[in-house]
Amino acid sequence: MGEVLRVYLVDDHAVFRSGVRAELSREPDIELVGEAGDVAGAVEGIGAAHPHVVLLDVHMPGGGGVAVLRGVDRPGNGAVDGTAGREAHPDPVFLALSVSDAAEDVIAVIRAGARGYVTKTISGAELADAVRRVAGGDAVFSPRLAGFVLDSFTGRSPLPEPALDPELDSLTPRELEVLRLLARGYTYREIGEELFISVKTVETHASNVLRKTQQSNRNALTRWASRRRLD
């Protein structure tokens, strides 16, 4: 048997992660080396596990798949190609795995650096094959999703280019988590309990969020987050 592909799973639904884990456990050349249910945990876990492939949900707490792609250190930002590229600490390749087949979601994660995008209707065997293919350097898409990407990069997409948002882009994954919970009306204490951090740490993150987003108070911040659909 050849080298085993190390896979890391990121999805905020524990039941779905369990199903993927069961499906991939049947593949002798694939090993699930870790999983996470939010952005901060994913960024930390991927850095520690050094997977070849990351299966990445698009919508989840803390900024979604794009936030994970931005948060993970990927100096090479390329696919694993052959045995020579699969060293002890390879640059991970990202394969989006989502319930959404919306063009804007597909385009956003591909622009952020994902190598492919498949929907959760995929079978276990098809998912295993997709993992092998992106690890080998292929771009993999569920049927019809590839057209979204082609149209986008050839200028024929009906979707506008996403506007730059320097304030939002300046936030760390943890600050994004705090921002979302603030926008939902959580108190500092409730945020601390939700994220397993101290109230003082929450206050520090909240202060950083206000400064980076240039908002004067929590009410203004909530409106700012709502306009960006972050609440």
Secondary structure as the mmCIF struct_conf table of DSSP 4:
data_model
#
loop_
_struct_conf.conf_type_id
_struct_conf.id
_struct_conf.beg_label_comp_id
_struct_conf.beg_label_asym_id
_struct_conf.beg_label_seq_id
_struct_conf.end_label_comp_id
_struct_conf.end_label_asym_id
_struct_conf.end_label_seq_id
HELX_LH_PP_P HELX_LH_PP_P1 GLU A 3 VAL A 4
STRN STRN1 LEU A 5 VAL A 10
BEND BEND1 ASP A 12 ASP A 12
HELX_RH_AL_P HELX_RH_AL_P1 ALA A 14 LEU A 24
TURN_TY1_P TURN_TY1_P1 SER A 25 ARG A 26
TURN_TY1_P TURN_TY1_P2 PRO A 28 ASP A 29
STRN STRN2 ILE A 30 ALA A 36
BEND BEND2 GLY A 37 ASP A 38
HELX_RH_AL_P HELX_RH_AL_P2 VAL A 39 ALA A 49
BEND BEND3 HIS A 52 HIS A 52
STRN STRN3 VAL A 53 LEU A 56
BEND BEND4 VAL A 58 HIS A 59
TURN_TY1_P TURN_TY1_P3 PRO A 61 GLY A 63
HELX_RH_AL_P HELX_RH_AL_P3 GLY A 64 GLY A 71
BEND BEND5 VAL A 72 VAL A 72
BEND BEND6 PRO A 75 GLY A 76
BEND BEND7 GLY A 82 GLY A 82
HELX_RH_3T_P HELX_RH_3T_P1 THR A 83 GLY A 85
BEND BEND8 ALA A 88 HIS A 89
HELX_LH_PP_P HELX_LH_PP_P2 PRO A 90 PRO A 92
STRN STRN4 VAL A 93 SER A 98
BEND BEND9 VAL A 99 VAL A 99
HELX_RH_AL_P HELX_RH_AL_P4 ALA A 103 ALA A 112
TURN_TY1_P TURN_TY1_P4 GLY A 113 GLY A 113
BEND BEND10 ARG A 115 ARG A 115
STRN STRN5 GLY A 116 THR A 119
TURN_TY1_P TURN_TY1_P5 LYS A 120 THR A 121
HELX_RH_AL_P HELX_RH_AL_P5 GLY A 124 ALA A 135
TURN_TY1_P TURN_TY1_P6 GLY A 136 GLY A 137
STRN STRN6 VAL A 140 PHE A 141
TURN_TY1_P TURN_TY1_P7 PRO A 143 ARG A 144
HELX_RH_AL_P HELX_RH_AL_P6 LEU A 145 PHE A 153
TURN_TY1_P TURN_TY1_P8 THR A 154 GLY A 155
BEND BEND11 PRO A 158 LEU A 159
HELX_LH_PP_P HELX_LH_PP_P3 PRO A 160 LEU A 164
HELX_RH_AL_P HELX_RH_AL_P7 PRO A 166 ASP A 169
TURN_TY1_P TURN_TY1_P9 SER A 170 SER A 170
BEND BEND12 LEU A 171 LEU A 171
HELX_RH_AL_P HELX_RH_AL_P8 PRO A 173 ALA A 183
TURN_TY1_P TURN_TY1_P10 ARG A 184 GLY A 185
HELX_RH_AL_P HELX_RH_AL_P9 TYR A 188 LEU A 195
TURN_TY1_P TURN_TY1_P11 PHE A 196 PHE A 196
HELX_RH_AL_P HELX_RH_AL_P10 VAL A 199 THR A 213
TURN_TY1_P TURN_TY1_P12 GLN A 214 GLN A 214
BEND BEND13 SER A 216 ASN A 217
HELX_RH_AL_P HELX_RH_AL_P11 ARG A 218 ARG A 227
TURN_TY1_P TURN_TY1_P13 ARG A 228 ARG A 229
#
